[in-house]
Amino acid sequence: MLTHDQLQAALDRFGLGELTAAEAAPGWLFGQNVMLSTTRGEYVLRGNPHEGQLERERHAAEVITRRTAVPVPWPYRIEEDTALFGWPYAIMPRLPGVQLADGDVRKALTADDRAGIVTALAECLAALHDVAFEFAGVYDPAVRGFAPAPKPFAEWFGDWTRWWLERCRAASAATTDEDVAWVESVIAEARPGLAEPFSPRLVHADWKEGNAVAERADGRWRISGVFDLAETYLGDGEYDLARAYCEYVLGRPQLAHLYQDTYLALHPPRPGFEARFRHYTLHDRLIIWEYGQRNGVWFRPDQTLRPWAEQFIAIAPTDSP
């Protein structure tokens, strides 16, 4: 439990006014965020972080702010001293708009609202990917920035998928030898498509409605804020289609296709998109599968990987060459 005095002390550290209200943020998996209202404005306190999380998020927020028009929390203030809460924390501006992670908000949306938000999410993602970078790679704390991958992209990303596969194997017995062979077949089929030349983009890696806020103005929805930036890296922007696509495709396939078609109209895919997207979607599902297996949530004890994951990647993406 966080006390009023602790929250006020955190605000005082950065001169952000007197605390007038505080509430937990809706819809977050790890419960790391507290919404703060003060005499100076609206803020979010992010605490109890994973190792290196705050530093990676601040760097990503700075890059996005400097190089794109995509709205992200900035300035992103970090206090490394753990004396106040027992862990380091960050405070950032609260972005305007409705919380799309809030179940009550989502229930109140009309079909037209949902379509408008999906379109806005795809357009905002395309705007994030309008800026090219010189290399693919991940955040390196030693250089306090992104560092080039040590291998060509197709090989590097294939190894990354295998890394997640090994974590799945370690988490439970639900990832079988047959599942491993199937994953390898998807990787092999996609390899030529991953080897197609591209300009690296900043990949959010958890791009979905739940990590955004939105506003409606002049009859049109726009994404007014994007957050949860800790997993960002430099790579193929098409990967960012996977997470939200998977959230839509089983229950609302029309939204999945609207989302994908909107993005691909702005960033047309290069050859090999269909096999490549199968790989990206499988990679994304391995992340979800590993967490569920490791924590004993979301999945039935009798489930194995392929029957669950294949339902997401068996549906052919639209507009593929």
N, C-alpha and C positions, 0 to 999 in steps of 0.2 A: 504494500500500500504506500502510495506517495502522499506526503502531507502538503498542506498549503504552504508551510514554511519552506519545504524543500523546493517546491515549484517556484516560489518567489525568489529564493536564492539563485536558482538557475537563470531566471529572468534578469536578476540584478547583475549577474556576471556579464551580461551583454547590454545592460541599460535599456531593457525593453518594456519598462513601465510596471504598473501595479496590477497584479493578477485580479481579475474580476470573475472568471469562470474557468472551469476545467472539466473535460470529459474525455473518455476513451474514444479513439477513432473506431468507426464501424468496419467490420469485415476483414480484419487483418489476421493472418495465420498465427503470428508470433506475439501479438499484443504489445508491440513496441512503441506505439504512438499515442500521445495525449494531445488533444486540441486545447489550446490556451487562448483565452481572451484577456486582453490587458487594456490599460488606459492608452496604449500607443498603437494597438492593432491586434491582428489575429495571427497566431503562431502555432507551430507543431513542435512538440518535444519528442525526439526519437532516442530511445535508450535501450539498455540491456543488449547491446549490439553483438552480432557475430564478429569473429576476429577479422579486423581490417575492413569491416563493412562501411563504417562512417567515412573513412578516408577514400574508399573507392567511390562512394556516392558523391562526395564533395567534388572529386575530380571530374566525374561524369557530368554533374550539374554545371560546373564551370565551363567545360568544353561545349556543352549544348547551348548554354547561355551566350557564349562568345561567338559561336559559329552558326547558329540556327535561330529561327524565330519560334521554336517550340517552347511553350511555357513550362518551366521546371522551378523547383524551390531554390531561390537564390536571393540574398547570400545564405550560404549553408555554414553556420557557425558551429564549431566543435570545441568541446571542453574535454580534454584528455584526463584531467584529474578525477580520480574515482572517489574522492572523499565524500562528496555530497550524497550520491546514490549507491555507491559500491560498484559503479561501472561508468565509463565515459558516456557522453551524450551529445546530441546535436540539437540545435534550435534553428528552425527555418520559417520563412513566411508561410502562412496558410493560403493556398491558392483558392481563388473564388470558384463557385459553381457547386452543383449538386454532386454528392458522393456516389459514384456509380457502384461502389462496393456495398452500399447500404441496401439491404433487402427491402425495406419499406419504400425506398425511392424507386427501386426497380419494379416493384409491384404496381406502382402508380403510373408507370409509363404506358402510353398507348402503343399500338403496332406501328403507327407513323413515327412516334418518338424513338422506338427501338431502331427502326430503319435509319432515321436521321443520325442517331448516335453512332451506329455501326459505320455509316458513311463518313462521319466526322473522325472516327477513330482511324480509319484507313487513310484519310487525307492527312491527318496529323502524322501518321507513321511515314507516309511518303515525304512529308516536309522534313522529318528527321533525317531521312535517307537522301535528301538532295545534296548533302555535303559529302564529298569523297575524301578519303584519307590515303596515305601513301603505302600503308602495309596493313596486313591482318595480324592481330595479336591480342593479348590480354593485359590487364593492369598488372604492373610490376611494382611492388612497394619499394624496391631498391632504387628505382628511378622516379618514383612518385608520378607515374604516368603509364601510358600504354607502351608495350615493347613488342617488337616484331616476333611473330611465330617462328620457331626454329626449323620448320619444314614447309614445303609447298602446301597450299590450303587444303587440297583434297586429302592428302595424307594426314595432315595435322587434325583436320576435323574428324576423319575416320577414327583416328586414335582416341580422340576425345569421346566419341560415341562408345568406343570399346571400354574406356575408363568408366563411364556410367554403367555399362553393362556389367563390369566386374563388381561395382558397388551393389548393383541389384543382386548379383549372385551371393555376395557376402551378407546381404540383408535378410534373405530367407531362401528356402528351397523352392520357391514358386517360380523361379527362372530356371528352366530345365535346359538340358543339353540340346534338345530340339529347338528351344527358343533361341539359344545362342547361334545355332546354325542358320536360323531364319534371319536374325539380325545381320549376320555376316553376308547373307545373300542380298539384303537391302543395301548394305554398304557397297558391295561390289557392283550392283546394278547402277548405283548413283555416281560412282567414281568418275566416269567420263563427264557427267554433267557438272560435278563439283570442280573439275579441272578446266572448265570453260573460263576464259579470262573475265575478270570483273574488277571494278573499282571498289575497294573496301569502304564500308559505311559503319557508322556507330550503331551497333546492335543492342537494343534494350534487353532482350532475352526473356522478359516477362511482360510483354506488351499485351494488355487486355483491359477491359472496362474497369476491373477492380483496382487498377493502378492509375486511374484517371478521374478527373472531375470535368464536368461539362456545363455549358451555359446555352440557353436558347435565346437568340436575338433575331429580330426581323424575320421570324418564322423559320429559322434555320439553326440547327445545333452546331456547336463548335467545341472542341476540346480546350478547356481553359487551364488545364494543369496536368502534368504527368510526373509520377514519382516512382519510388522503389527502384533506384538506379544501381544497386550494388552489383548486379550481374552483367553490367554492360561490358562489351568488348568490341573490337574492330573486326568485321568479317563481312559475310554476305547478308545484305539487308533482307533478302527473301526469307531468311530464318525467322524473322520477327512476325511473319504471317502465322506461324504455327500455333502459338499458344491460344490466341483468340479464336482462330479457325476451329480448333478442337473443342473449345467451349460452346461453339454454335452448332457444329456440323451434325451432331446426333439428334438434338432436339429441335433445332431451328435451321435446317440446311439452307433455307432461302437467305438467311442472314449470313451464313458462312460464304455463300457464293457472292452476295452483294459486297461483303467485306473484301474478299479476294479480288473480285472484278474491279472494284473502285481503285484499289492499290495498283493493280497491274496495268490499268489504263494510264496511270501516272508514271509507273516504272515498269515498262514492258519487260517480260522475262527473256533471258538469253536461252539458247538451245539447251535441251536437257532438263527443262523445268520440272516436268512431272516426276521423273525418278529422283531428282534432287529434292523436291518438296516431300516426297515419301521419306527420304532419309532425315530431313530436318524435322518432320513431324514425329518420326520414331524417336529421334534424339530427345525431343521435348517430352514425349511420353515416358521415356526411361527415367527422366528426372522425377516425374510424378510417381511412377511405379516404385522407384527406390525409396522415396520418402514414405509412401504408404506401407511398403513392406517393412521398412526399418522401424516404423512406429506402430505397426499393427492397426492401421486405420484405412478406411475407404474401400478395401477389397475383401471379398469373401475368402475364407481359408482354402477353398478348393480351386480358386482361380490360378491360372498360369499366364505368363506374359503375352504370348502371341494372340490368343483369342480376344484378350482385352485390347491390346494395342492395335491389332490389325483392323478393327472396326473404324479407327480414325484414318488410317492411311489407305484403306481399300477403296475409298471414294475418290475418283479421279478429280484433280483440281481443274478448274475451268480456265479457259483462255490459254491453255498450254500449247506451244508450237509443235 
